[in-house]
Amino acid sequence: MKINIVRKVLEVNDKLADEIRKDTDKSKTLVINIMSSPGSGKTSILENVLPLLKEKGVKCGVIEGDITTTNDAERLLNPGIVVSQINTDNFGGDCHLGSEVIKPALDSMDFEKLDLVIIENVGNLVCPAEFDTGADFNIVVISTPEGEDKPLKYPLMFRVCQVAMINKIDLTPYLDIDMAMLEENIRKINPNMEIIKSSAKSGVGLDEFVNWILEHLK
């Protein structure tokens, strides 16, 4: 029996993602997709970084993805920051955000008037890496308590990202972690990966992340 593959499974998602990029290119809106496992500190980083960007005059929006609750979105509410919540429980409890939910979220926040939109994806190191959101850049956050082997165990995530933020470095004195090995494992998967070491608690590395964003604004 011959099986004909009619189309790529993610073809529809990828096509819409390309349309999103064309639209945000026209409006000169930078879109960044941040991914990680749950508890790595994505929201805490954004809590600290968004006010810094606002001080620089950057008009920011956040698309907050979660299976349920608006807990993280509420933490990011700030005058001048536009927040759009996506609960994937309404779409079958998906463990990722696809372009089909990103597009209406962008439209709802009048993205054409924004300089930057940050997508905080659902906490997961597997599924989000498989779906193009239409973002210009992908960033993975890995926290020090997760250990050195995560890049090797979840290679796709580190292949599709341009920046890796190693967060919670303030905990390294209390952990049995080899930071040099963690960086080496990241480079094994993605030799071109830019690495930022950060602590959302102490603020270390957050200025570096802000400067990276400012350099890439369209």
N, C-alpha and C positions, 0 to 999 in steps of 0.2 A: 504494500500500500504506500502511495506517495502522499506526503503531507505538505501542502502548500502554505507557507507563511504569508498571510495576506498583508500584514503591516506590523511594524515594530510596536510592541506593547505601549511604549511611552511616546509614541509619535504625536498623539494629540497634545499631551502635556508639553512636549518640547516645542511644538509649533506655536502654542500660546505663549510660552516663555520667550520665544524670539520676538513675538509681537509686543510683549511687555517691554523688552529691551529697546525696541524701536521707539515706543512711546516715551519712555523715560529718557532716551537719548535726545529726543526732540525738546523735551522740557528741561534738559540738563539736570535731571534728578539722579543722584547717585543712590543705588540700591545695594545694600549689604545684607547677606543672609548669614546669621550666626547660628551655629549648631553645636550640640554637645550632648553628653549624657545628663540625666537629671542631677541637680545639686552641684554642678560644676562652678556655678557663680555667674551665669549669663546675665540674669536680672540684676544682680548686685553690681556688676560692671556697668551696665546701662544706667542704673540709678546714679552712679557717680559721673559717668561720661557725658550724659545728655545735658546736665547743667553747664558743664565746661564748654560744650559745643554751642549752647545757647548764648553764653557770654561772648563767644567769637562771632556771633551774628548769624550762625547757621540755623536755618529753618528746618526743624526735624519732625519726622513722623515715625511711629513705631507700629509694626504689625505684630501683634502678640499671639502666638500659637500655643494652644494647650488642648488637651483632650476635654477637660472640663474645668470649671471655676474661672474667675476673673482676677485671681489673687495677684498674679504677676503684673497684669495691666494696671491694677490699682496702685501698685508700688511705683509705677512710672508716670502716673498722672502728675503733670506739672504745667503751670501756665505757660502757654507758648509751645507745648509739645502735643502733637496730635497722636492719639492712640486708637488703633482699631483692633478689636478682639476677634479672633477666630477660634471657636470651640469645635474641634473635629468630632466630638461626640454627636454633633448634628449631622455628620457625614459618615456615620458608621464607626466612629472612634479611631480614625486613621492616626497612625503614629508619625505622621509627617505632614508638611504643607506642600501642596502642588500648585501649579500655576492657575488652576481653575478656581482656587479660593483666594489666591493672591491678587488676581486681576480685579475682582469686585471690591476687595479691601482697599486697593490703591485708588480706585475710582471714588470710593466713599470719602476719602480724606483729601480730595483735590490735590493729588500728588504734583500736578504741574506747578503749584505754588511753593513746593518744598525743595530745598537743596539736597536733602538726605532722607531716605527711608531705610530704617533698619528692621529687618525681619528677624524676630526671635522665634526660631523654629521649635517644634515639639522636642522635648528632651529625649534623645535617642541617638545612638551612634551608628545605626544601621539604615533604616528607611529614609530619613531625610537626605542622605547622601545620594540616593538613587533618583531624586526628583528635582529637575531644574525649576527654580522658582522665578526665573527671569532676572535674577540679581546680577549685578556687575562683578561682584566678588563674593566668595564664600569664606567664612572664618570658622574655625573649630576651636572651641575652648576645652581644654583638658585640665583638670585640677590635680594637684600633687598627690592627694590621697588615692587617686585611681591607679597609681603605679606606672612603671616604665613601659609596660608591654602593650598598652592600648593601641598605639599606632600599628603594631604588628598584628593585633587581633582584629582590628577594624580598618584595614588598609584603604578601602574605597573612600572613607570619610577624609582621610589625609591626602588622597590623590586629587579629590575634587576641590580642595581648599587651597587658597593662596597664602593664608596667614594662620598660624597656630598660636593661640594665647595659652601659655602655661600659667594657670591661675592658682591662687592660694599658696604662693611661694613663702608666705610668712609662716606656714606650717612645717616647712622642710626640717627645722631643727628637731621636730618631734616625730618625724616619719623615717621609716627605713626605705628611702628612695634615692636612687642614683640619678641626679639631674643630668649629668653628662650622657648617661645611657639613654635617658628619655629623649634628649635632643638627637642623639645618634639614631635612635629608632625612627624618629620623625624624618630625618634626612634619608634613611634607607628607603622609605616609602616615597618621599617627595624631596629630592635634593634641592629644589628651588624654593622650598617653603620658607617664608619669613616667620621668625619666631619672636614673640613678645612675652616677656616674663612679667607677671602682674600679681597684684594683691588688691582685691576690691576693698579689703579692710583697711590696709595702710595707705593705699593710693599709689603704691609703687607700680610703674609701668603704664598708668592710665594716661599720663601726658603723652607718652610715646604713641599710644593708640589714637589719641585725639589728633596728634600731628600726622599720623598715617592717614586718617580720614581727610584731614584738611588738604593733604597733598593730592588726594585722589578725587576731590570734588570736581565736578565737570565745569 
